[in-house]
Amino acid sequence: METTALGKTGLEVTRLGIGLSELGYNIPEGDEQQATDVLNAALDQGINLLDTAACYALSEERIGAVSHRRDEFFLATKCGHYLPRGEGEDWTAEVIEHSVERSLTRMKTDHLDVLQLHSCTAEVLERGEVIEALQKARDAGKTRFIGYSGDNDSAECAVNLGVFDTLQTSFNLVDQKALRALFPKAGEQGMGIIVKRPIANAVWGAAEDPKPYERYPTYTEEYFRRGGEMSAEGPLPSEPDDRILTALGFVLAHNVVDVAIVGTQRPHYVESNVEMVNDRLPIASEAVEALHERYDRHSEGAWDQCG
């Protein structure tokens, strides 16, 4: 699989990574073999970036099942939320310090490759406590690099601070704000760009809202609405016959994107995504250009806040 340097980190990452929220939330407790099969399928297919978070239910513990393959992948996780959620104060140095130790234990590793703040506000960032906690973890050798994961104005603040090695943010065919608002300056600073929600939660061409998360029933409503507006104009020029390929091909047509993380809970979906990236890209430039044009025409600034 094609690899690229993750910004100034120098980590050579595959352009397709795997997001492991679904692995933690959507695979029921007790179905550990299914979770392990997904991870092994990703590694067997050559994917080398695993992205998770301390608050993704059982995700980190399940990654521990492939700790014997640790030299085959880069490990990114997120921190900052008090667990259990809602039972304590988020965004303190103590919470982050505890989260890092817990993550290392759960995933059976002695270091992380990227430690990311998990969508805190610009106000939290500007106080500086959480950034100092990440820097302390890095200086102690518990993580190699530090990053920010989030969207919109908070992500812009994180980029402007100039202290992070990576940025993880939403970017897809129905959510293109980051292309102008975040990527140029992040690129100037050498930040690695990790794209979340690259297939837009499979809303493109869907007959109904996919609603992938029971706990967040409205999570994809806005994406689904936007996709409906944009696709109502008819087929794209030279549009692929696979709607997931259209979405993934759009994101990976942008060289500023180092890696796109796609979540799944079935090994055969991992294999299908890898086949698309290896054998069916790029999609036609006419389709990519049409998606830019439709997004600009329909959004006109009104779709700026999403992700």
Contacts in CASP RR format, 6 or more apart in sequence:
PFRMAT RR
TARGET T0000
AUTHOR 0000-0000-0000
METHOD contacts of the structure
MODEL  1
METTALGKTGLEVTRLGIGLSELGYNIPEGDEQQATDVLNAALDQGINLL
DTAACYALSEERIGAVSHRRDEFFLATKCGHYLPRGEGEDWTAEVIEHSV
ERSLTRMKTDHLDVLQLHSCTAEVLERGEVIEALQKARDAGKTRFIGYSG
DNDSAECAVNLGVFDTLQTSFNLVDQKALRALFPKAGEQGMGIIVKRPIA
NAVWGAAEDPKPYERYPTYTEEYFRRGGEMSAEGPLPSEPDDRILTALGF
VLAHNVVDVAIVGTQRPHYVESNVEMVNDRLPIASEAVEALHERYDRHSE
GAWDQCG
1 14 0 8 1.000
1 15 0 8 1.000
1 16 0 8 1.000
1 45 0 8 1.000
1 46 0 8 1.000
1 47 0 8 1.000
1 274 0 8 1.000
1 277 0 8 1.000
1 278 0 8 1.000
2 14 0 8 1.000
2 15 0 8 1.000
2 277 0 8 1.000
3 12 0 8 1.000
3 13 0 8 1.000
3 14 0 8 1.000
3 15 0 8 1.000
3 48 0 8 1.000
4 12 0 8 1.000
4 13 0 8 1.000
4 15 0 8 1.000
4 258 0 8 1.000
4 259 0 8 1.000
5 11 0 8 1.000
5 12 0 8 1.000
5 13 0 8 1.000
5 258 0 8 1.000
6 12 0 8 1.000
6 13 0 8 1.000
6 49 0 8 1.000
6 74 0 8 1.000
6 166 0 8 1.000
6 192 0 8 1.000
6 194 0 8 1.000
6 258 0 8 1.000
6 259 0 8 1.000
7 165 0 8 1.000
7 166 0 8 1.000
7 187 0 8 1.000
7 190 0 8 1.000
7 191 0 8 1.000
7 192 0 8 1.000
7 193 0 8 1.000
7 258 0 8 1.000
8 165 0 8 1.000
8 189 0 8 1.000
8 190 0 8 1.000
8 191 0 8 1.000
8 192 0 8 1.000
9 114 0 8 1.000
9 144 0 8 1.000
9 145 0 8 1.000
9 165 0 8 1.000
9 166 0 8 1.000
9 192 0 8 1.000
11 74 0 8 1.000
11 113 0 8 1.000
11 144 0 8 1.000
11 145 0 8 1.000
12 48 0 8 1.000
13 48 0 8 1.000
13 49 0 8 1.000
13 74 0 8 1.000
13 258 0 8 1.000
13 259 0 8 1.000
14 46 0 8 1.000
14 47 0 8 1.000
14 48 0 8 1.000
14 49 0 8 1.000
14 259 0 8 1.000
15 252 0 8 1.000
15 257 0 8 1.000
15 258 0 8 1.000
15 259 0 8 1.000
15 260 0 8 1.000
15 277 0 8 1.000
16 47 0 8 1.000
16 248 0 8 1.000
16 252 0 8 1.000
16 259 0 8 1.000
16 260 0 8 1.000
16 262 0 8 1.000
16 273 0 8 1.000
16 274 0 8 1.000
16 277 0 8 1.000
17 42 0 8 1.000
17 47 0 8 1.000
17 48 0 8 1.000
17 49 0 8 1.000
17 50 0 8 1.000
17 51 0 8 1.000
17 259 0 8 1.000
17 260 0 8 1.000
17 261 0 8 1.000
17 262 0 8 1.000
18 38 0 8 1.000
18 42 0 8 1.000
18 47 0 8 1.000
18 49 0 8 1.000
18 50 0 8 1.000
18 51 0 8 1.000
18 261 0 8 1.000
18 262 0 8 1.000
18 263 0 8 1.000
18 264 0 8 1.000
18 270 0 8 1.000
19 50 0 8 1.000
19 51 0 8 1.000
19 52 0 8 1.000
19 196 0 8 1.000
19 261 0 8 1.000
19 262 0 8 1.000
19 263 0 8 1.000
20 50 0 8 1.000
20 51 0 8 1.000
20 52 0 8 1.000
20 56 0 8 1.000
20 59 0 8 1.000
20 62 0 8 1.000
20 63 0 8 1.000
20 263 0 8 1.000
21 52 0 8 1.000
21 53 0 8 1.000
21 56 0 8 1.000
21 59 0 8 1.000
21 263 0 8 1.000
22 212 0 8 1.000
22 263 0 8 1.000
22 264 0 8 1.000
22 265 0 8 1.000
23 35 0 8 1.000
23 38 0 8 1.000
23 39 0 8 1.000
23 52 0 8 1.000
23 56 0 8 1.000
23 58 0 8 1.000
23 59 0 8 1.000
23 62 0 8 1.000
23 263 0 8 1.000
23 265 0 8 1.000
24 35 0 8 1.000
24 56 0 8 1.000
24 57 0 8 1.000
24 58 0 8 1.000
24 59 0 8 1.000
24 62 0 8 1.000
25 56 0 8 1.000
25 57 0 8 1.000
25 59 0 8 1.000
25 213 0 8 1.000
25 215 0 8 1.000
26 212 0 8 1.000
26 213 0 8 1.000
26 265 0 8 1.000
27 34 0 8 1.000
27 35 0 8 1.000
27 38 0 8 1.000
27 58 0 8 1.000
27 62 0 8 1.000
27 265 0 8 1.000
29 58 0 8 1.000
32 62 0 8 1.000
32 65 0 8 1.000
34 265 0 8 1.000
35 58 0 8 1.000
35 62 0 8 1.000
35 65 0 8 1.000
35 265 0 8 1.000
36 62 0 8 1.000
36 65 0 8 1.000
36 66 0 8 1.000
37 267 0 8 1.000
38 264 0 8 1.000
38 265 0 8 1.000
38 266 0 8 1.000
38 267 0 8 1.000
38 270 0 8 1.000
39 50 0 8 1.000
39 62 0 8 1.000
39 63 0 8 1.000
39 65 0 8 1.000
39 66 0 8 1.000
40 66 0 8 1.000
40 69 0 8 1.000
40 267 0 8 1.000
41 267 0 8 1.000
41 268 0 8 1.000
41 270 0 8 1.000
41 271 0 8 1.000
42 50 0 8 1.000
42 270 0 8 1.000
43 66 0 8 1.000
43 69 0 8 1.000
43 72 0 8 1.000
43 73 0 8 1.000
45 270 0 8 1.000
45 271 0 8 1.000
45 274 0 8 1.000
46 72 0 8 1.000
46 274 0 8 1.000
47 73 0 8 1.000
47 270 0 8 1.000
47 274 0 8 1.000
48 72 0 8 1.000
48 73 0 8 1.000
48 74 0 8 1.000
49 73 0 8 1.000
49 74 0 8 1.000
49 76 0 8 1.000
49 194 0 8 1.000
49 259 0 8 1.000
49 261 0 8 1.000
50 63 0 8 1.000
50 73 0 8 1.000
50 74 0 8 1.000
50 75 0 8 1.000
50 76 0 8 1.000
51 76 0 8 1.000
51 77 0 8 1.000
51 168 0 8 1.000
51 194 0 8 1.000
51 196 0 8 1.000
51 261 0 8 1.000
52 59 0 8 1.000
52 60 0 8 1.000
52 63 0 8 1.000
52 75 0 8 1.000
52 76 0 8 1.000
52 77 0 8 1.000
52 78 0 8 1.000
53 59 0 8 1.000
53 60 0 8 1.000
53 77 0 8 1.000
53 78 0 8 1.000
53 79 0 8 1.000
53 118 0 8 1.000
53 149 0 8 1.000
54 60 0 8 1.000
54 77 0 8 1.000
54 78 0 8 1.000
54 79 0 8 1.000
54 80 0 8 1.000
54 81 0 8 1.000
54 83 0 8 1.000
54 99 0 8 1.000
54 102 0 8 1.000
54 103 0 8 1.000
54 118 0 8 1.000
55 78 0 8 1.000
55 81 0 8 1.000
55 83 0 8 1.000
55 85 0 8 1.000
55 118 0 8 1.000
60 77 0 8 1.000
60 102 0 8 1.000
60 103 0 8 1.000
60 106 0 8 1.000
60 107 0 8 1.000
61 106 0 8 1.000
61 107 0 8 1.000
63 75 0 8 1.000
63 106 0 8 1.000
63 107 0 8 1.000
64 106 0 8 1.000
64 107 0 8 1.000
64 108 0 8 1.000
64 109 0 8 1.000
66 73 0 8 1.000
67 107 0 8 1.000
67 108 0 8 1.000
67 109 0 8 1.000
70 108 0 8 1.000
70 109 0 8 1.000
74 113 0 8 1.000
74 114 0 8 1.000
75 107 0 8 1.000
75 109 0 8 1.000
75 112 0 8 1.000
75 113 0 8 1.000
75 114 0 8 1.000
76 112 0 8 1.000
76 113 0 8 1.000
76 114 0 8 1.000
76 115 0 8 1.000
76 116 0 8 1.000
76 166 0 8 1.000
76 168 0 8 1.000
76 194 0 8 1.000
77 103 0 8 1.000
77 107 0 8 1.000
77 112 0 8 1.000
77 114 0 8 1.000
77 115 0 8 1.000
77 116 0 8 1.000
78 115 0 8 1.000
78 116 0 8 1.000
78 117 0 8 1.000
78 118 0 8 1.000
78 119 0 8 1.000
78 149 0 8 1.000
79 95 0 8 1.000
79 96 0 8 1.000
79 99 0 8 1.000
79 100 0 8 1.000
79 103 0 8 1.000
79 115 0 8 1.000
79 116 0 8 1.000
79 117 0 8 1.000
79 118 0 8 1.000
80 90 0 8 1.000
80 91 0 8 1.000
80 95 0 8 1.000
80 96 0 8 1.000
80 99 0 8 1.000
80 117 0 8 1.000
80 118 0 8 1.000
80 120 0 8 1.000
80 130 0 8 1.000
81 90 0 8 1.000
81 95 0 8 1.000
81 99 0 8 1.000
81 118 0 8 1.000
82 88 0 8 1.000
82 89 0 8 1.000
82 90 0 8 1.000
82 95 0 8 1.000
83 99 0 8 1.000
89 95 0 8 1.000
90 120 0 8 1.000
91 120 0 8 1.000
91 124 0 8 1.000
91 129 0 8 1.000
91 130 0 8 1.000
92 129 0 8 1.000
92 130 0 8 1.000
93 129 0 8 1.000
93 130 0 8 1.000
93 132 0 8 1.000
93 133 0 8 1.000
93 136 0 8 1.000
96 130 0 8 1.000
96 133 0 8 1.000
96 134 0 8 1.000
96 137 0 8 1.000
97 133 0 8 1.000
97 136 0 8 1.000
97 137 0 8 1.000
100 112 0 8 1.000
100 115 0 8 1.000
100 137 0 8 1.000
100 142 0 8 1.000
100 143 0 8 1.000
103 112 0 8 1.000
104 110 0 8 1.000
104 111 0 8 1.000
104 112 0 8 1.000
104 142 0 8 1.000
111 141 0 8 1.000
111 142 0 8 1.000
111 143 0 8 1.000
111 144 0 8 1.000
112 142 0 8 1.000
112 143 0 8 1.000
112 144 0 8 1.000
113 143 0 8 1.000
113 144 0 8 1.000
113 145 0 8 1.000
114 143 0 8 1.000
114 144 0 8 1.000
114 145 0 8 1.000
114 146 0 8 1.000
114 147 0 8 1.000
114 165 0 8 1.000
114 166 0 8 1.000
115 134 0 8 1.000
115 137 0 8 1.000
115 138 0 8 1.000
115 142 0 8 1.000
115 143 0 8 1.000
115 145 0 8 1.000
115 146 0 8 1.000
115 147 0 8 1.000
116 146 0 8 1.000
116 147 0 8 1.000
116 148 0 8 1.000
116 149 0 8 1.000
116 166 0 8 1.000
116 168 0 8 1.000
117 125 0 8 1.000
117 130 0 8 1.000
117 131 0 8 1.000
117 134 0 8 1.000
117 147 0 8 1.000
117 148 0 8 1.000
117 149 0 8 1.000
117 158 0 8 1.000
118 149 0 8 1.000
118 150 0 8 1.000
119 149 0 8 1.000
119 150 0 8 1.000
119 151 0 8 1.000
119 154 0 8 1.000
120 130 0 8 1.000
120 154 0 8 1.000
121 154 0 8 1.000
122 153 0 8 1.000
122 154 0 8 1.000
122 156 0 8 1.000
122 157 0 8 1.000
122 158 0 8 1.000
124 130 0 8 1.000
125 131 0 8 1.000
125 148 0 8 1.000
125 154 0 8 1.000
125 157 0 8 1.000
125 158 0 8 1.000
125 161 0 8 1.000
126 157 0 8 1.000
131 146 0 8 1.000
131 161 0 8 1.000
131 163 0 8 1.000
134 143 0 8 1.000
134 146 0 8 1.000
134 147 0 8 1.000
135 146 0 8 1.000
135 163 0 8 1.000
137 143 0 8 1.000
137 146 0 8 1.000
138 144 0 8 1.000
138 145 0 8 1.000
138 146 0 8 1.000
145 165 0 8 1.000
145 166 0 8 1.000
146 163 0 8 1.000
146 164 0 8 1.000
146 165 0 8 1.000
146 166 0 8 1.000
147 158 0 8 1.000
147 164 0 8 1.000
147 165 0 8 1.000
147 166 0 8 1.000
147 167 0 8 1.000
147 168 0 8 1.000
148 155 0 8 1.000
148 158 0 8 1.000
148 159 0 8 1.000
148 164 0 8 1.000
148 166 0 8 1.000
148 167 0 8 1.000
148 168 0 8 1.000
149 167 0 8 1.000
149 168 0 8 1.000
149 169 0 8 1.000
149 194 0 8 1.000
149 196 0 8 1.000
150 158 0 8 1.000
150 168 0 8 1.000
150 169 0 8 1.000
150 170 0 8 1.000
150 307 0 8 1.000
151 169 0 8 1.000
151 170 0 8 1.000
151 178 0 8 1.000
151 306 0 8 1.000
151 307 0 8 1.000
152 177 0 8 1.000
152 304 0 8 1.000
152 305 0 8 1.000
152 306 0 8 1.000
152 307 0 8 1.000
155 167 0 8 1.000
155 169 0 8 1.000
155 178 0 8 1.000
155 182 0 8 1.000
156 181 0 8 1.000
156 182 0 8 1.000
158 164 0 8 1.000
158 167 0 8 1.000
159 167 0 8 1.000
159 182 0 8 1.000
159 185 0 8 1.000
159 186 0 8 1.000
159 189 0 8 1.000
159 191 0 8 1.000
160 185 0 8 1.000
162 189 0 8 1.000
164 191 0 8 1.000
165 191 0 8 1.000
165 192 0 8 1.000
166 191 0 8 1.000
166 192 0 8 1.000
166 193 0 8 1.000
166 194 0 8 1.000
167 182 0 8 1.000
167 186 0 8 1.000
167 191 0 8 1.000
167 192 0 8 1.000
167 193 0 8 1.000
167 194 0 8 1.000
168 194 0 8 1.000
168 195 0 8 1.000
168 196 0 8 1.000
168 261 0 8 1.000
169 178 0 8 1.000
169 182 0 8 1.000
169 193 0 8 1.000
169 194 0 8 1.000
169 195 0 8 1.000
169 196 0 8 1.000
170 178 0 8 1.000
170 195 0 8 1.000
170 196 0 8 1.000
170 197 0 8 1.000
170 306 0 8 1.000
170 307 0 8 1.000
171 178 0 8 1.000
171 179 0 8 1.000
171 183 0 8 1.000
171 195 0 8 1.000
171 197 0 8 1.000
171 198 0 8 1.000
171 251 0 8 1.000
171 254 0 8 1.000
171 257 0 8 1.000
172 195 0 8 1.000
172 197 0 8 1.000
172 198 0 8 1.000
172 199 0 8 1.000
172 200 0 8 1.000
172 223 0 8 1.000
172 247 0 8 1.000
172 250 0 8 1.000
172 251 0 8 1.000
173 200 0 8 1.000
173 204 0 8 1.000
173 227 0 8 1.000
173 230 0 8 1.000
173 246 0 8 1.000
173 247 0 8 1.000
173 250 0 8 1.000
173 251 0 8 1.000
173 291 0 8 1.000
173 295 0 8 1.000
174 200 0 8 1.000
174 203 0 8 1.000
174 204 0 8 1.000
174 223 0 8 1.000
174 226 0 8 1.000
174 227 0 8 1.000
174 230 0 8 1.000
174 295 0 8 1.000
175 197 0 8 1.000
175 200 0 8 1.000
175 223 0 8 1.000
175 226 0 8 1.000
175 303 0 8 1.000
175 306 0 8 1.000
175 307 0 8 1.000
176 292 0 8 1.000
176 295 0 8 1.000
176 299 0 8 1.000
177 303 0 8 1.000
177 304 0 8 1.000
177 306 0 8 1.000
179 254 0 8 1.000
179 256 0 8 1.000
181 304 0 8 1.000
183 193 0 8 1.000
183 254 0 8 1.000
183 256 0 8 1.000
186 192 0 8 1.000
186 193 0 8 1.000
187 193 0 8 1.000
187 256 0 8 1.000
192 258 0 8 1.000
193 256 0 8 1.000
193 257 0 8 1.000
193 258 0 8 1.000
193 259 0 8 1.000
194 258 0 8 1.000
194 259 0 8 1.000
194 260 0 8 1.000
194 261 0 8 1.000
195 251 0 8 1.000
195 257 0 8 1.000
195 259 0 8 1.000
195 260 0 8 1.000
195 261 0 8 1.000
196 261 0 8 1.000
197 223 0 8 1.000
197 307 0 8 1.000
198 247 0 8 1.000
198 248 0 8 1.000
198 251 0 8 1.000
198 252 0 8 1.000
198 260 0 8 1.000
198 261 0 8 1.000
198 262 0 8 1.000
199 244 0 8 1.000
199 247 0 8 1.000
199 248 0 8 1.000
199 251 0 8 1.000
199 262 0 8 1.000
200 223 0 8 1.000
200 227 0 8 1.000
200 247 0 8 1.000
201 210 0 8 1.000
201 212 0 8 1.000
201 219 0 8 1.000
201 220 0 8 1.000
201 223 0 8 1.000
202 210 0 8 1.000
202 212 0 8 1.000
202 243 0 8 1.000
202 244 0 8 1.000
202 247 0 8 1.000
203 209 0 8 1.000
203 210 0 8 1.000
203 220 0 8 1.000
203 223 0 8 1.000
203 224 0 8 1.000
203 226 0 8 1.000
203 227 0 8 1.000
203 228 0 8 1.000
204 227 0 8 1.000
204 231 0 8 1.000
204 243 0 8 1.000
204 246 0 8 1.000
204 247 0 8 1.000
205 227 0 8 1.000
205 228 0 8 1.000
205 231 0 8 1.000
205 243 0 8 1.000
206 224 0 8 1.000
206 243 0 8 1.000
208 224 0 8 1.000
209 220 0 8 1.000
209 221 0 8 1.000
209 224 0 8 1.000
210 220 0 8 1.000
210 224 0 8 1.000
211 217 0 8 1.000
211 219 0 8 1.000
211 220 0 8 1.000
212 219 0 8 1.000
212 220 0 8 1.000
213 219 0 8 1.000
222 306 0 8 1.000
223 306 0 8 1.000
226 298 0 8 1.000
226 299 0 8 1.000
226 303 0 8 1.000
229 298 0 8 1.000
230 291 0 8 1.000
230 294 0 8 1.000
230 295 0 8 1.000
230 298 0 8 1.000
233 294 0 8 1.000
236 246 0 8 1.000
236 286 0 8 1.000
236 287 0 8 1.000
236 290 0 8 1.000
236 291 0 8 1.000
237 284 0 8 1.000
237 286 0 8 1.000
237 287 0 8 1.000
237 290 0 8 1.000
238 283 0 8 1.000
238 284 0 8 1.000
238 286 0 8 1.000
238 287 0 8 1.000
239 246 0 8 1.000
239 284 0 8 1.000
239 287 0 8 1.000
240 246 0 8 1.000
240 249 0 8 1.000
240 280 0 8 1.000
240 283 0 8 1.000
240 287 0 8 1.000
242 276 0 8 1.000
242 280 0 8 1.000
244 272 0 8 1.000
244 273 0 8 1.000
244 276 0 8 1.000
245 276 0 8 1.000
245 280 0 8 1.000
245 281 0 8 1.000
245 283 0 8 1.000
246 283 0 8 1.000
246 287 0 8 1.000
248 260 0 8 1.000
248 262 0 8 1.000
248 273 0 8 1.000
248 276 0 8 1.000
248 277 0 8 1.000
248 281 0 8 1.000
249 276 0 8 1.000
249 281 0 8 1.000
249 282 0 8 1.000
249 283 0 8 1.000
249 288 0 8 1.000
250 283 0 8 1.000
250 287 0 8 1.000
250 288 0 8 1.000
250 291 0 8 1.000
251 257 0 8 1.000
251 260 0 8 1.000
252 260 0 8 1.000
252 277 0 8 1.000
252 281 0 8 1.000
252 282 0 8 1.000
253 282 0 8 1.000
253 283 0 8 1.000
253 285 0 8 1.000
253 288 0 8 1.000
262 273 0 8 1.000
264 270 0 8 1.000
264 273 0 8 1.000
295 303 0 8 1.000
END
